[in-house]
């Protein structure tokens, strides 16, 4: 028959093993969760950069349309490497134009607003990422 002290030693050992196992499990869970959020953040950063590059390419397309036709105002679309974007050129008086560009890629939308004030050559006054027009 086992003595009371032997049972206590076994119980203490079991309790220590359970506590250490819980701590190790919590650390593994924390590390895994942190790593997954880091990967997700990296993917979002990449998609955001690609959406911004699409918006910049679309803006260049709008500037080319303006270069070819100095009187152009209105809207247009561009498809660049399978992704589409839209631009709208507003007459701001004289040779000034305001170009609003919107691109969406993988759920991330980027908006640019470009202001020009001359055509030959095209003079860009500002080129800004904006939240809304």
Protein Blocks (a to p, Z undefined) as FASTA:
>chain_A
ZZfklmmmmmmmmmmmmmmmmmmmmmmmmmmmmmmmmmmmmmmmmmmmmmmmmmmmmmmm
mmmmmmmmmkbgcdddddeehiacddddddeehjbccddddddeehiacddddddfbfbd
cddfbdcddfbZZ
